[in-house]
Amino acid sequence: FRALRHLNLEGARLGPTGLAALAANPALRDLRSLNLAGLTGLADRLTATHFDRFLAKLDMPDLRHLDLSDRELG
């Protein structure tokens, strides 16, 4: 995964554990684009608190594009 620069998980049914795993994975540190957009009307278990924790732990210094559209951010 170290060569991965763009990751598209649009519409993926991520739960709290999956979101935390993304933030904690050092192999994804060099990502430049991360798409976590949800599907409108698709209920998942992620809340604004989960995204707050995710963003606080996120260590991707080269990240230039982060798509969280259609997600509950508070």
Predicted model as a PDB file, atoms N, CA, C, CB and O in Angstrom, pLDDT in the B-factor column:
MODEL        1                                                                  
ATOM      1  N   PHE A   1       0.802  -1.209   0.000  1.00 71.00           N  
ATOM      2  CA  PHE A   1       0.000   0.000   0.000  1.00 71.00           C  
ATOM      3  C   PHE A   1       0.840   1.267   0.000  1.00 71.00           C  
ATOM      4  CB  PHE A   1      -0.910   0.002   1.183  1.00 71.00           C  
ATOM      5  O   PHE A   1       0.310   2.355  -0.221  1.00 71.00           O  
ATOM      6  N   ARG A   2       2.128   1.147   0.242  1.00 77.00           N  
ATOM      7  CA  ARG A   2       2.958   2.356   0.365  1.00 77.00           C  
ATOM      8  C   ARG A   2       3.001   3.182  -0.914  1.00 77.00           C  
ATOM      9  CB  ARG A   2       4.367   1.974   0.756  1.00 77.00           C  
ATOM     10  O   ARG A   2       3.223   4.392  -0.854  1.00 77.00           O  
ATOM     11  N   ALA A   3       2.792   2.555  -2.069  1.00 88.00           N  
ATOM     12  CA  ALA A   3       2.804   3.289  -3.336  1.00 88.00           C  
ATOM     13  C   ALA A   3       1.436   3.882  -3.677  1.00 88.00           C  
ATOM     14  CB  ALA A   3       3.257   2.372  -4.461  1.00 88.00           C  
ATOM     15  O   ALA A   3       1.313   4.640  -4.639  1.00 88.00           O  
ATOM     16  N   LEU A   4       0.428   3.552  -2.910  1.00 93.00           N  
ATOM     17  CA  LEU A   4      -0.932   4.032  -3.151  1.00 93.00           C  
ATOM     18  C   LEU A   4      -1.021   5.534  -2.905  1.00 93.00           C  
ATOM     19  CB  LEU A   4      -1.936   3.285  -2.257  1.00 93.00           C  
ATOM     20  O   LEU A   4      -0.600   6.025  -1.858  1.00 93.00           O  
ATOM     21  N   ARG A   5      -1.573   6.260  -3.881  1.00 97.00           N  
ATOM     22  CA  ARG A   5      -1.702   7.709  -3.739  1.00 97.00           C  
ATOM     23  C   ARG A   5      -3.157   8.164  -3.724  1.00 97.00           C  
ATOM     24  CB  ARG A   5      -0.964   8.406  -4.860  1.00 97.00           C  
ATOM     25  O   ARG A   5      -3.470   9.215  -3.164  1.00 97.00           O  
ATOM     26  N   HIS A   6      -4.052   7.383  -4.335  1.00 97.00           N  
ATOM     27  CA  HIS A   6      -5.466   7.744  -4.427  1.00 97.00           C  
ATOM     28  C   HIS A   6      -6.286   6.538  -3.967  1.00 97.00           C  
ATOM     29  CB  HIS A   6      -5.858   8.179  -5.894  1.00 97.00           C  
ATOM     30  O   HIS A   6      -6.108   5.427  -4.465  1.00 97.00           O  
ATOM     31  N   LEU A   7      -7.181   6.772  -3.018  1.00 95.00           N  
ATOM     32  CA  LEU A   7      -8.031   5.710  -2.493  1.00 95.00           C  
ATOM     33  C   LEU A   7      -9.481   6.167  -2.545  1.00 95.00           C  
ATOM     34  CB  LEU A   7      -7.622   5.329  -1.042  1.00 95.00           C  
ATOM     35  O   LEU A   7      -9.854   7.165  -1.929  1.00 95.00           O  
ATOM     36  N   ASN A   8     -10.296   5.419  -3.294  1.00 96.00           N  
ATOM     37  CA  ASN A   8     -11.701   5.760  -3.461  1.00 96.00           C  
ATOM     38  C   ASN A   8     -12.552   4.711  -2.754  1.00 96.00           C  
ATOM     39  CB  ASN A   8     -12.078   5.859  -4.967  1.00 96.00           C  
ATOM     40  O   ASN A   8     -12.664   3.576  -3.216  1.00 96.00           O  
ATOM     41  N   LEU A   9     -13.143   5.096  -1.640  1.00 93.00           N  
ATOM     42  CA  LEU A   9     -14.039   4.227  -0.882  1.00 93.00           C  
ATOM     43  C   LEU A   9     -15.452   4.802  -0.883  1.00 93.00           C  
ATOM     44  CB  LEU A   9     -13.530   4.046   0.566  1.00 93.00           C  
ATOM     45  O   LEU A   9     -16.214   4.600   0.062  1.00 93.00           O  
ATOM     46  N   GLU A  10     -15.792   5.518  -1.945  1.00 91.00           N  
ATOM     47  CA  GLU A  10     -17.102   6.155  -2.044  1.00 91.00           C  
ATOM     48  C   GLU A  10     -18.208   5.108  -1.918  1.00 91.00           C  
ATOM     49  CB  GLU A  10     -17.234   6.923  -3.376  1.00 91.00           C  
ATOM     50  O   GLU A  10     -18.212   4.099  -2.623  1.00 91.00           O  
ATOM     51  N   GLY A  11     -19.140   5.370  -1.011  1.00 85.00           N  
ATOM     52  CA  GLY A  11     -20.269   4.481  -0.820  1.00 85.00           C  
ATOM     53  C   GLY A  11     -19.963   3.231  -0.018  1.00 85.00           C  
ATOM     54  O   GLY A  11     -20.845   2.401   0.206  1.00 85.00           O  
ATOM     55  N   ALA A  12     -18.719   3.092   0.416  1.00 86.00           N  
ATOM     56  CA  ALA A  12     -18.351   1.908   1.206  1.00 86.00           C  
ATOM     57  C   ALA A  12     -19.068   1.946   2.545  1.00 86.00           C  
ATOM     58  CB  ALA A  12     -16.812   1.832   1.416  1.00 86.00           C  
ATOM     59  O   ALA A  12     -19.218   3.011   3.143  1.00 86.00           O  
ATOM     60  N   ARG A  13     -19.497   0.826   3.002  1.00 83.00           N  
ATOM     61  CA  ARG A  13     -20.186   0.739   4.297  1.00 83.00           C  
ATOM     62  C   ARG A  13     -19.145   0.614   5.392  1.00 83.00           C  
ATOM     63  CB  ARG A  13     -21.179  -0.468   4.338  1.00 83.00           C  
ATOM     64  O   ARG A  13     -18.953  -0.455   5.972  1.00 83.00           O  
ATOM     65  N   LEU A  14     -18.487   1.708   5.661  1.00 83.00           N  
ATOM     66  CA  LEU A  14     -17.472   1.743   6.710  1.00 83.00           C  
ATOM     67  C   LEU A  14     -18.132   1.872   8.071  1.00 83.00           C  
ATOM     68  CB  LEU A  14     -16.489   2.900   6.481  1.00 83.00           C  
ATOM     69  O   LEU A  14     -19.095   2.620   8.239  1.00 83.00           O  
ATOM     70  N   GLY A  15     -17.616   1.152   9.017  1.00 86.00           N  
ATOM     71  CA  GLY A  15     -18.044   1.301  10.394  1.00 86.00           C  
ATOM     72  C   GLY A  15     -16.984   2.055  11.176  1.00 86.00           C  
ATOM     73  O   GLY A  15     -15.964   2.454  10.614  1.00 86.00           O  
ATOM     74  N   PRO A  16     -17.210   2.251  12.447  1.00 89.00           N  
ATOM     75  CA  PRO A  16     -16.248   2.965  13.285  1.00 89.00           C  
ATOM     76  C   PRO A  16     -14.862   2.316  13.288  1.00 89.00           C  
ATOM     77  CB  PRO A  16     -16.769   3.046  14.700  1.00 89.00           C  
ATOM     78  O   PRO A  16     -13.852   3.019  13.273  1.00 89.00           O  
ATOM     79  N   THR A  17     -14.808   0.989  13.309  1.00 91.00           N  
ATOM     80  CA  THR A  17     -13.517   0.295  13.322  1.00 91.00           C  
ATOM     81  C   THR A  17     -12.764   0.504  12.015  1.00 91.00           C  
ATOM     82  CB  THR A  17     -13.718  -1.203  13.575  1.00 91.00           C  
ATOM     83  O   THR A  17     -11.552   0.722  12.025  1.00 91.00           O  
ATOM     84  N   GLY A  18     -13.473   0.440  10.890  1.00 91.00           N  
ATOM     85  CA  GLY A  18     -12.836   0.654   9.590  1.00 91.00           C  
ATOM     86  C   GLY A  18     -12.306   2.061   9.433  1.00 91.00           C  
ATOM     87  O   GLY A  18     -11.223   2.265   8.885  1.00 91.00           O  
ATOM     88  N   LEU A  19     -13.057   3.024   9.906  1.00 91.00           N  
ATOM     89  CA  LEU A  19     -12.624   4.421   9.822  1.00 91.00           C  
ATOM     90  C   LEU A  19     -11.382   4.646  10.688  1.00 91.00           C  
ATOM     91  CB  LEU A  19     -13.766   5.372  10.261  1.00 91.00           C  
ATOM     92  O   LEU A  19     -10.445   5.327  10.272  1.00 91.00           O  
ATOM     93  N   ALA A  20     -11.381   4.076  11.882  1.00 93.00           N  
ATOM     94  CA  ALA A  20     -10.221   4.202  12.771  1.00 93.00           C  
ATOM     95  C   ALA A  20      -9.003   3.508  12.157  1.00 93.00           C  
ATOM     96  CB  ALA A  20     -10.534   3.604  14.166  1.00 93.00           C  
ATOM     97  O   ALA A  20      -7.881   4.000  12.280  1.00 93.00           O  
ATOM     98  N   ALA A  21      -9.219   2.375  11.503  1.00 94.00           N  
ATOM     99  CA  ALA A  21      -8.114   1.645  10.871  1.00 94.00           C  
ATOM    100  C   ALA A  21      -7.487   2.447   9.737  1.00 94.00           C  
ATOM    101  CB  ALA A  21      -8.602   0.298  10.343  1.00 94.00           C  
ATOM    102  O   ALA A  21      -6.271   2.406   9.551  1.00 94.00           O  
ATOM    103  N   LEU A  22      -8.298   3.172   8.981  1.00 94.00           N  
ATOM    104  CA  LEU A  22      -7.759   4.027   7.926  1.00 94.00           C  
ATOM    105  C   LEU A  22      -6.840   5.092   8.497  1.00 94.00           C  
ATOM    106  CB  LEU A  22      -8.890   4.681   7.140  1.00 94.00           C  
ATOM    107  O   LEU A  22      -5.755   5.329   7.965  1.00 94.00           O  
ATOM    108  N   ALA A  23      -7.262   5.729   9.564  1.00 94.00           N  
ATOM    109  CA  ALA A  23      -6.474   6.807  10.174  1.00 94.00           C  
ATOM    110  C   ALA A  23      -5.191   6.272  10.796  1.00 94.00           C  
ATOM    111  CB  ALA A  23      -7.300   7.539  11.234  1.00 94.00           C  
ATOM    112  O   ALA A  23      -4.178   6.971  10.826  1.00 94.00           O  
ATOM    113  N   ALA A  24      -5.225   5.042  11.292  1.00 94.00           N  
ATOM    114  CA  ALA A  24      -4.082   4.484  12.015  1.00 94.00           C  
ATOM    115  C   ALA A  24      -3.094   3.740  11.120  1.00 94.00           C  
ATOM    116  CB  ALA A  24      -4.572   3.556  13.084  1.00 94.00           C  
ATOM    117  O   ALA A  24      -2.025   3.353  11.590  1.00 94.00           O  
ATOM    118  N   ASN A  25      -3.418   3.532   9.855  1.00 94.00           N  
ATOM    119  CA  ASN A  25      -2.572   2.735   8.978  1.00 94.00           C  
ATOM    120  C   ASN A  25      -1.400   3.559   8.440  1.00 94.00           C  
ATOM    121  CB  ASN A  25      -3.396   2.171   7.820  1.00 94.00           C  
ATOM    122  O   ASN A  25      -1.610   4.453   7.620  1.00 94.00           O  
ATOM    123  N   PRO A  26      -0.174   3.279   8.882  1.00 94.00           N  
ATOM    124  CA  PRO A  26       0.973   4.060   8.420  1.00 94.00           C  
ATOM    125  C   PRO A  26       1.273   3.860   6.932  1.00 94.00           C  
ATOM    126  CB  PRO A  26       2.193   3.700   9.232  1.00 94.00           C  
ATOM    127  O   PRO A  26       1.929   4.701   6.319  1.00 94.00           O  
ATOM    128  N   ALA A  27       0.803   2.760   6.350  1.00 94.00           N  
ATOM    129  CA  ALA A  27       1.044   2.518   4.927  1.00 94.00           C  
ATOM    130  C   ALA A  27       0.250   3.492   4.051  1.00 94.00           C  
ATOM    131  CB  ALA A  27       0.678   1.072   4.568  1.00 94.00           C  
ATOM    132  O   ALA A  27       0.566   3.659   2.873  1.00 94.00           O  
ATOM    133  N   LEU A  28      -0.766   4.129   4.608  1.00 94.00           N  
ATOM    134  CA  LEU A  28      -1.578   5.077   3.842  1.00 94.00           C  
ATOM    135  C   LEU A  28      -1.136   6.519   4.054  1.00 94.00           C  
ATOM    136  CB  LEU A  28      -3.038   4.931   4.218  1.00 94.00           C  
ATOM    137  O   LEU A  28      -1.802   7.447   3.595  1.00 94.00           O  
ATOM    138  N   ARG A  29      -0.044   6.708   4.731  1.00 94.00           N  
ATOM    139  CA  ARG A  29       0.423   8.048   5.093  1.00 94.00           C  
ATOM    140  C   ARG A  29       0.708   8.947   3.885  1.00 94.00           C  
ATOM    141  CB  ARG A  29       1.667   7.935   5.929  1.00 94.00           C  
ATOM    142  O   ARG A  29       0.599  10.169   3.982  1.00 94.00           O  
ATOM    143  N   ASP A  30       1.074   8.342   2.742  1.00 94.00           N  
ATOM    144  CA  ASP A  30       1.427   9.125   1.559  1.00 94.00           C  
ATOM    145  C   ASP A  30       0.256   9.368   0.611  1.00 94.00           C  
ATOM    146  CB  ASP A  30       2.525   8.436   0.816  1.00 94.00           C  
ATOM    147  O   ASP A  30       0.461   9.820  -0.516  1.00 94.00           O  
ATOM    148  N   LEU A  31      -0.961   9.077   1.049  1.00 96.00           N  
ATOM    149  CA  LEU A  31      -2.119   9.328   0.189  1.00 96.00           C  
ATOM    150  C   LEU A  31      -2.227  10.805  -0.156  1.00 96.00           C  
ATOM    151  CB  LEU A  31      -3.409   8.850   0.868  1.00 96.00           C  
ATOM    152  O   LEU A  31      -1.940  11.674   0.667  1.00 96.00           O  
ATOM    153  N   ARG A  32      -2.647  11.070  -1.385  1.00 97.00           N  
ATOM    154  CA  ARG A  32      -2.888  12.440  -1.817  1.00 97.00           C  
ATOM    155  C   ARG A  32      -4.377  12.714  -1.973  1.00 97.00           C  
ATOM    156  CB  ARG A  32      -2.164  12.717  -3.127  1.00 97.00           C  
ATOM    157  O   ARG A  32      -4.813  13.865  -1.923  1.00 97.00           O  
ATOM    158  N   SER A  33      -5.160  11.648  -2.163  1.00 98.00           N  
ATOM    159  CA  SER A  33      -6.589  11.795  -2.355  1.00 98.00           C  
ATOM    160  C   SER A  33      -7.306  10.651  -1.651  1.00 98.00           C  
ATOM    161  CB  SER A  33      -6.946  11.829  -3.860  1.00 98.00           C  
ATOM    162  O   SER A  33      -6.969   9.482  -1.840  1.00 98.00           O  
ATOM    163  N   LEU A  34      -8.295  10.999  -0.837  1.00 97.00           N  
ATOM    164  CA  LEU A  34      -9.077  10.004  -0.111  1.00 97.00           C  
ATOM    165  C   LEU A  34     -10.550  10.361  -0.245  1.00 97.00           C  
ATOM    166  CB  LEU A  34      -8.650   9.929   1.390  1.00 97.00           C  
ATOM    167  O   LEU A  34     -10.982  11.433   0.179  1.00 97.00           O  
ATOM    168  N   ASN A  35     -11.313   9.455  -0.836  1.00 96.00           N  
ATOM    169  CA  ASN A  35     -12.733   9.681  -1.055  1.00 96.00           C  
ATOM    170  C   ASN A  35     -13.514   8.748  -0.137  1.00 96.00           C  
ATOM    171  CB  ASN A  35     -13.119   9.454  -2.550  1.00 96.00           C  
ATOM    172  O   ASN A  35     -13.517   7.531  -0.323  1.00 96.00           O  
ATOM    173  N   LEU A  36     -14.170   9.333   0.846  1.00 93.00           N  
ATOM    174  CA  LEU A  36     -15.010   8.590   1.790  1.00 93.00           C  
ATOM    175  C   LEU A  36     -16.463   9.039   1.682  1.00 93.00           C  
ATOM    176  CB  LEU A  36     -14.501   8.777   3.233  1.00 93.00           C  
ATOM    177  O   LEU A  36     -17.234   8.891   2.629  1.00 93.00           O  
ATOM    178  N   ALA A  37     -16.833   9.585   0.532  1.00 91.00           N  
ATOM    179  CA  ALA A  37     -18.200  10.069   0.336  1.00 91.00           C  
ATOM    180  C   ALA A  37     -19.182   8.930   0.546  1.00 91.00           C  
ATOM    181  CB  ALA A  37     -18.374  10.679  -1.074  1.00 91.00           C  
ATOM    182  O   ALA A  37     -18.933   7.788   0.160  1.00 91.00           O  
ATOM    183  N   GLY A  38     -20.296   9.265   1.163  1.00 84.00           N  
ATOM    184  CA  GLY A  38     -21.333   8.269   1.396  1.00 84.00           C  
ATOM    185  C   GLY A  38     -22.357   8.290   0.283  1.00 84.00           C  
ATOM    186  O   GLY A  38     -22.269   9.098  -0.642  1.00 84.00           O  
ATOM    187  N   LEU A  39     -23.312   7.415   0.373  1.00 66.00           N  
ATOM    188  CA  LEU A  39     -24.429   7.425  -0.558  1.00 66.00           C  
ATOM    189  C   LEU A  39     -25.602   8.099   0.132  1.00 66.00           C  
ATOM    190  CB  LEU A  39     -24.798   5.979  -1.029  1.00 66.00           C  
ATOM    191  O   LEU A  39     -25.954   7.734   1.254  1.00 66.00           O  
ATOM    192  N   THR A  40     -26.202   9.061  -0.515  1.00 56.00           N  
ATOM    193  CA  THR A  40     -27.326   9.774   0.074  1.00 56.00           C  
ATOM    194  C   THR A  40     -28.409   8.782   0.476  1.00 56.00           C  
ATOM    195  CB  THR A  40     -27.887  10.823  -0.911  1.00 56.00           C  
ATOM    196  O   THR A  40     -28.838   7.952  -0.325  1.00 56.00           O  
ATOM    197  N   GLY A  41     -28.841   8.878   1.725  1.00 53.00           N  
ATOM    198  CA  GLY A  41     -29.892   8.003   2.215  1.00 53.00           C  
ATOM    199  C   GLY A  41     -29.400   6.663   2.725  1.00 53.00           C  
ATOM    200  O   GLY A  41     -30.188   5.894   3.276  1.00 53.00           O  
ATOM    201  N   LEU A  42     -28.128   6.361   2.559  1.00 53.00           N  
ATOM    202  CA  LEU A  42     -27.593   5.089   3.030  1.00 53.00           C  
ATOM    203  C   LEU A  42     -27.238   5.235   4.512  1.00 53.00           C  
ATOM    204  CB  LEU A  42     -26.342   4.653   2.188  1.00 53.00           C  
ATOM    205  O   LEU A  42     -26.339   5.996   4.869  1.00 53.00           O  
ATOM    206  N   ALA A  43     -27.927   4.525   5.341  1.00 52.00           N  
ATOM    207  CA  ALA A  43     -27.678   4.595   6.786  1.00 52.00           C  
ATOM    208  C   ALA A  43     -26.466   3.730   7.126  1.00 52.00           C  
ATOM    209  CB  ALA A  43     -28.935   4.131   7.599  1.00 52.00           C  
ATOM    210  O   ALA A  43     -26.418   2.551   6.774  1.00 52.00           O  
ATOM    211  N   ASP A  44     -25.519   4.305   7.790  1.00 62.00           N  
ATOM    212  CA  ASP A  44     -24.400   3.525   8.318  1.00 62.00           C  
ATOM    213  C   ASP A  44     -24.234   3.866   9.791  1.00 62.00           C  
ATOM    214  CB  ASP A  44     -23.080   3.807   7.524  1.00 62.00           C  
ATOM    215  O   ASP A  44     -25.009   4.640  10.351  1.00 62.00           O  
ATOM    216  N   ARG A  45     -23.243   3.297  10.396  1.00 75.00           N  
ATOM    217  CA  ARG A  45     -23.082   3.460  11.839  1.00 75.00           C  
ATOM    218  C   ARG A  45     -22.137   4.600  12.195  1.00 75.00           C  
ATOM    219  CB  ARG A  45     -22.576   2.175  12.450  1.00 75.00           C  
ATOM    220  O   ARG A  45     -21.812   4.769  13.370  1.00 75.00           O  
ATOM    221  N   LEU A  46     -21.698   5.368  11.247  1.00 82.00           N  
ATOM    222  CA  LEU A  46     -20.757   6.446  11.530  1.00 82.00           C  
ATOM    223  C   LEU A  46     -21.487   7.718  11.918  1.00 82.00           C  
ATOM    224  CB  LEU A  46     -19.862   6.704  10.325  1.00 82.00           C  
ATOM    225  O   LEU A  46     -22.457   8.117  11.273  1.00 82.00           O  
ATOM    226  N   THR A  47     -21.015   8.341  12.967  1.00 85.00           N  
ATOM    227  CA  THR A  47     -21.607   9.588  13.450  1.00 85.00           C  
ATOM    228  C   THR A  47     -20.578  10.708  13.330  1.00 85.00           C  
ATOM    229  CB  THR A  47     -22.096   9.442  14.923  1.00 85.00           C  
ATOM    230  O   THR A  47     -19.426  10.477  12.963  1.00 85.00           O  
ATOM    231  N   ALA A  48     -21.008  11.903  13.639  1.00 87.00           N  
ATOM    232  CA  ALA A  48     -20.098  13.049  13.619  1.00 87.00           C  
ATOM    233  C   ALA A  48     -18.940  12.839  14.598  1.00 87.00           C  
ATOM    234  CB  ALA A  48     -20.857  14.346  13.963  1.00 87.00           C  
ATOM    235  O   ALA A  48     -17.821  13.272  14.323  1.00 87.00           O  
ATOM    236  N   THR A  49     -19.186  12.192  15.715  1.00 90.00           N  
ATOM    237  CA  THR A  49     -18.128  11.917  16.696  1.00 90.00           C  
ATOM    238  C   THR A  49     -17.054  11.010  16.106  1.00 90.00           C  
ATOM    239  CB  THR A  49     -18.721  11.274  17.960  1.00 90.00           C  
ATOM    240  O   THR A  49     -15.867  11.212  16.359  1.00 90.00           O  
ATOM    241  N   HIS A  50     -17.456  10.016  15.324  1.00 90.00           N  
ATOM    242  CA  HIS A  50     -16.481   9.130  14.684  1.00 90.00           C  
ATOM    243  C   HIS A  50     -15.587   9.916  13.721  1.00 90.00           C  
ATOM    244  CB  HIS A  50     -17.201   7.989  13.932  1.00 90.00           C  
ATOM    245  O   HIS A  50     -14.377   9.696  13.663  1.00 90.00           O  
ATOM    246  N   PHE A  51     -16.200  10.834  12.968  1.00 90.00           N  
ATOM    247  CA  PHE A  51     -15.402  11.622  12.034  1.00 90.00           C  
ATOM    248  C   PHE A  51     -14.507  12.618  12.765  1.00 90.00           C  
ATOM    249  CB  PHE A  51     -16.310  12.358  11.055  1.00 90.00           C  
ATOM    250  O   PHE A  51     -13.405  12.906  12.298  1.00 90.00           O  
ATOM    251  N   ASP A  52     -14.953  13.144  13.890  1.00 92.00           N  
ATOM    252  CA  ASP A  52     -14.092  14.006  14.704  1.00 92.00           C  
ATOM    253  C   ASP A  52     -12.836  13.247  15.135  1.00 92.00           C  
ATOM    254  CB  ASP A  52     -14.858  14.526  15.945  1.00 92.00           C  
ATOM    255  O   ASP A  52     -11.722  13.760  15.029  1.00 92.00           O  
ATOM    256  N   ARG A  53     -13.028  12.033  15.617  1.00 93.00           N  
ATOM    257  CA  ARG A  53     -11.884  11.195  16.037  1.00 93.00           C  
ATOM    258  C   ARG A  53     -10.980  10.868  14.857  1.00 93.00           C  
ATOM    259  CB  ARG A  53     -12.380   9.888  16.690  1.00 93.00           C  
ATOM    260  O   ARG A  53      -9.755  10.915  14.974  1.00 93.00           O  
ATOM    261  N   PHE A  54     -11.587  10.536  13.720  1.00 93.00           N  
ATOM    262  CA  PHE A  54     -10.836  10.215  12.509  1.00 93.00           C  
ATOM    263  C   PHE A  54      -9.950  11.391  12.096  1.00 93.00           C  
ATOM    264  CB  PHE A  54     -11.795   9.843  11.364  1.00 93.00           C  
ATOM    265  O   PHE A  54      -8.758  11.220  11.839  1.00 93.00           O  
ATOM    266  N   LEU A  55     -10.534  12.568  12.036  1.00 93.00           N  
ATOM    267  CA  LEU A  55      -9.775  13.743  11.610  1.00 93.00           C  
ATOM    268  C   LEU A  55      -8.688  14.121  12.610  1.00 93.00           C  
ATOM    269  CB  LEU A  55     -10.711  14.919  11.407  1.00 93.00           C  
ATOM    270  O   LEU A  55      -7.634  14.623  12.217  1.00 93.00           O  
ATOM    271  N   ALA A  56      -8.930  13.886  13.890  1.00 95.00           N  
ATOM    272  CA  ALA A  56      -7.920  14.185  14.915  1.00 95.00           C  
ATOM    273  C   ALA A  56      -6.716  13.256  14.801  1.00 95.00           C  
ATOM    274  CB  ALA A  56      -8.533  14.069  16.316  1.00 95.00           C  
ATOM    275  O   ALA A  56      -5.592  13.660  15.101  1.00 95.00           O  
ATOM    276  N   LYS A  57      -6.940  12.014  14.370  1.00 95.00           N  
ATOM    277  CA  LYS A  57      -5.853  11.033  14.264  1.00 95.00           C  
ATOM    278  C   LYS A  57      -5.195  11.002  12.891  1.00 95.00           C  
ATOM    279  CB  LYS A  57      -6.375   9.663  14.589  1.00 95.00           C  
ATOM    280  O   LYS A  57      -4.124  10.418  12.729  1.00 95.00           O  
ATOM    281  N   LEU A  58      -5.821  11.620  11.915  1.00 94.00           N  
ATOM    282  CA  LEU A  58      -5.353  11.544  10.536  1.00 94.00           C  
ATOM    283  C   LEU A  58      -3.940  12.106  10.399  1.00 94.00           C  
ATOM    284  CB  LEU A  58      -6.308  12.295   9.610  1.00 94.00           C  
ATOM    285  O   LEU A  58      -3.686  13.262  10.737  1.00 94.00           O  
ATOM    286  N   ASP A  59      -3.030  11.280   9.903  1.00 93.00           N  
ATOM    287  CA  ASP A  59      -1.636  11.689   9.699  1.00 93.00           C  
ATOM    288  C   ASP A  59      -1.256  11.401   8.250  1.00 93.00           C  
ATOM    289  CB  ASP A  59      -0.671  10.945  10.692  1.00 93.00           C  
ATOM    290  O   ASP A  59      -0.545  10.440   7.954  1.00 93.00           O  
ATOM    291  N   MET A  60      -1.743  12.248   7.362  1.00 95.00           N  
ATOM    292  CA  MET A  60      -1.477  12.121   5.937  1.00 95.00           C  
ATOM    293  C   MET A  60      -1.030  13.486   5.425  1.00 95.00           C  
ATOM    294  CB  MET A  60      -2.740  11.604   5.159  1.00 95.00           C  
ATOM    295  O   MET A  60      -1.836  14.235   4.873  1.00 95.00           O  
ATOM    296  N   PRO A  61       0.247  13.816   5.602  1.00 95.00           N  
ATOM    297  CA  PRO A  61       0.718  15.165   5.285  1.00 95.00           C  
ATOM    298  C   PRO A  61       0.622  15.550   3.808  1.00 95.00           C  
ATOM    299  CB  PRO A  61       2.129  15.301   5.722  1.00 95.00           C  
ATOM    300  O   PRO A  61       0.600  16.739   3.492  1.00 95.00           O  
ATOM    301  N   ASP A  62       0.565  14.574   2.896  1.00 94.00           N  
ATOM    302  CA  ASP A  62       0.461  14.887   1.476  1.00 94.00           C  
ATOM    303  C   ASP A  62      -0.980  14.925   0.974  1.00 94.00           C  
ATOM    304  CB  ASP A  62       1.242  13.881   0.681  1.00 94.00           C  
ATOM    305  O   ASP A  62      -1.215  15.168  -0.210  1.00 94.00           O  
ATOM    306  N   LEU A  63      -1.945  14.690   1.861  1.00 96.00           N  
ATOM    307  CA  LEU A  63      -3.348  14.651   1.470  1.00 96.00           C  
ATOM    308  C   LEU A  63      -3.790  16.027   0.972  1.00 96.00           C  
ATOM    309  CB  LEU A  63      -4.230  14.193   2.653  1.00 96.00           C  
ATOM    310  O   LEU A  63      -3.683  17.026   1.683  1.00 96.00           O  
ATOM    311  N   ARG A  64      -4.284  16.055  -0.255  1.00 97.00           N  
ATOM    312  CA  ARG A  64      -4.731  17.305  -0.865  1.00 97.00           C  
ATOM    313  C   ARG A  64      -6.226  17.309  -1.128  1.00 97.00           C  
ATOM    314  CB  ARG A  64      -3.987  17.550  -2.157  1.00 97.00           C  
ATOM    315  O   ARG A  64      -6.820  18.372  -1.314  1.00 97.00           O  
ATOM    316  N   HIS A  65      -6.846  16.126  -1.147  1.00 97.00           N  
ATOM    317  CA  HIS A  65      -8.275  16.039  -1.428  1.00 97.00           C  
ATOM    318  C   HIS A  65      -8.893  15.009  -0.493  1.00 97.00           C  
ATOM    319  CB  HIS A  65      -8.537  15.667  -2.919  1.00 97.00           C  
ATOM    320  O   HIS A  65      -8.501  13.842  -0.489  1.00 97.00           O  
ATOM    321  N   LEU A  66      -9.863  15.453   0.298  1.00 96.00           N  
ATOM    322  CA  LEU A  66     -10.599  14.583   1.197  1.00 96.00           C  
ATOM    323  C   LEU A  66     -12.082  14.826   0.972  1.00 96.00           C  
ATOM    324  CB  LEU A  66     -10.202  14.832   2.685  1.00 96.00           C  
ATOM    325  O   LEU A  66     -12.589  15.913   1.249  1.00 96.00           O  
ATOM    326  N   ASP A  67     -12.775  13.816   0.472  1.00 95.00           N  
ATOM    327  CA  ASP A  67     -14.197  13.943   0.185  1.00 95.00           C  
ATOM    328  C   ASP A  67     -14.992  13.204   1.248  1.00 95.00           C  
ATOM    329  CB  ASP A  67     -14.531  13.400  -1.224  1.00 95.00           C  
ATOM    330  O   ASP A  67     -14.910  11.981   1.358  1.00 95.00           O  
ATOM    331  N   LEU A  68     -15.760  13.951   2.028  1.00 92.00           N  
ATOM    332  CA  LEU A  68     -16.624  13.392   3.069  1.00 92.00           C  
ATOM    333  C   LEU A  68     -18.081  13.761   2.783  1.00 92.00           C  
ATOM    334  CB  LEU A  68     -16.195  13.904   4.476  1.00 92.00           C  
ATOM    335  O   LEU A  68     -18.903  13.786   3.699  1.00 92.00           O  
ATOM    336  N   SER A  69     -18.403  14.045   1.536  1.00 89.00           N  
ATOM    337  CA  SER A  69     -19.763  14.469   1.221  1.00 89.00           C  
ATOM    338  C   SER A  69     -20.772  13.354   1.527  1.00 89.00           C  
ATOM    339  CB  SER A  69     -19.861  14.884  -0.258  1.00 89.00           C  
ATOM    340  O   SER A  69     -20.468  12.165   1.429  1.00 89.00           O  
ATOM    341  N   ASP A  70     -21.959  13.777   1.895  1.00 84.00           N  
ATOM    342  CA  ASP A  70     -23.053  12.888   2.281  1.00 84.00           C  
ATOM    343  C   ASP A  70     -22.755  12.094   3.542  1.00 84.00           C  
ATOM    344  CB  ASP A  70     -23.360  11.941   1.158  1.00 84.00           C  
ATOM    345  O   ASP A  70     -23.365  11.050   3.773  1.00 84.00           O  
ATOM    346  N   ARG A  71     -21.836  12.567   4.352  1.00 83.00           N  
ATOM    347  CA  ARG A  71     -21.533  11.948   5.656  1.00 83.00           C  
ATOM    348  C   ARG A  71     -21.962  12.909   6.753  1.00 83.00           C  
ATOM    349  CB  ARG A  71     -20.003  11.595   5.787  1.00 83.00           C  
ATOM    350  O   ARG A  71     -21.954  14.125   6.561  1.00 83.00           O  
ATOM    351  N   GLU A  72     -22.334  12.363   7.897  1.00 76.00           N  
ATOM    352  CA  GLU A  72     -22.761  13.186   9.027  1.00 76.00           C  
ATOM    353  C   GLU A  72     -21.538  13.751   9.750  1.00 76.00           C  
ATOM    354  CB  GLU A  72     -23.640  12.362  10.005  1.00 76.00           C  
ATOM    355  O   GLU A  72     -20.825  13.025  10.442  1.00 76.00           O  
ATOM    356  N   LEU A  73     -21.307  15.035   9.585  1.00 77.00           N  
ATOM    357  CA  LEU A  73     -20.127  15.652  10.188  1.00 77.00           C  
ATOM    358  C   LEU A  73     -20.468  16.588  11.339  1.00 77.00           C  
ATOM    359  CB  LEU A  73     -19.357  16.409   9.142  1.00 77.00           C  
ATOM    360  O   LEU A  73     -19.564  17.074  12.019  1.00 77.00           O  
ATOM    361  N   GLY A  74     -21.697  16.840  11.564  1.00 74.00           N  
ATOM    362  CA  GLY A  74     -22.077  17.708  12.670  1.00 74.00           C  
ATOM    363  C   GLY A  74     -22.069  19.159  12.316  1.00 74.00           C  
ATOM    364  O   GLY A  74     -22.371  20.002  13.161  1.00 74.00           O  
TER     365      GLY A  74                                                      
ENDMDL                                                                          
END                                                                             
